[in-house]
Amino acid sequence: MSDVSRPAPPSGTGRSTGSPLPGALGQGTLGRATALVYWYVVVTALLALAALPTLALLLLLDRAASNVPLAALAALPLGPALSAALYAVRARESDDEVAPARTFVRGYRRGALDALRVWAPALGVLAVVGVVLANASAAGVGPTYAAVLVVIAVLALVWGLHAVAIATLFSFRTRDVARLAAHYLGRTPLVSLGVVSLLVAAAGVAWFATDGVLALVGGVWVWCWYRNDRRMLDDVRARFTA
């Protein structure tokens, strides 16, 4: 999908309602604030619902290094869920009157498979690194090699999120998405560092609280992700689309 379509505004009721009240949804400062909160509550709830298998499995797993491969497998549904939420957030940037639920579902239908094709390899790298680190002592993995593996895992996750963002908002072949995501790891270092910061924040919330708490701020996290990635996405649009 090369761009987010803007749905037609809802049809009228056939009655003349006159000037909208200042406190009406979307009207005035209070109305706009209420509409914004409502919009992100709906998107957050749908994101949590789409990622429910991930959340359920992560809650059942012990927080141990040996469970990293299982955690990576459990995170497979998270890629399409994040893609749909990003699609919805991008749509609202263009038109703040779009319906959150309808837009999220449309984004999921259009982008789930594309997102999964690039998300799964990133999780595969994470799983392999997790297995090696979990058996570091038995395998004779030293601190330096372990640190290198951690860096590889972080780069894989950042690449995965770059790839999901590009696959969500553009109609490129999977291999081209993979190449672009790798290219922008270095071309836009501030964007990549921003994604690392978001990953650290998410990991901190999940570790010190619970994955359920992380789900409560999922919509805000995706909004931060989109704002962080806008420079990269704008560059992709300017250089690689007509």
Secondary structure, 3 states (H helix, E strand, C coil): CCCCCCCCCCCCCCCCCCCCCCCCCCCHHHHHHHHHHHHHHHHHHHHHHHCHHHHHHHHHCCCCHHHHHHHHHHCCCHHHHHHHHHHHHHHHHHCCCCCHHHHHHHHHHHHHHHHHHHHHHHHHHHHHHHHHHHCHHHHCCCHHHHHHHHHHHHHHHHHHHHHHHHHHHCCCCHHHHHHHHHHHHHHCHHHHHHHHHHHHHHHHHHHHCCHHHHHHCHHHHHHHHHHHHHHHHHHHHHHHCC
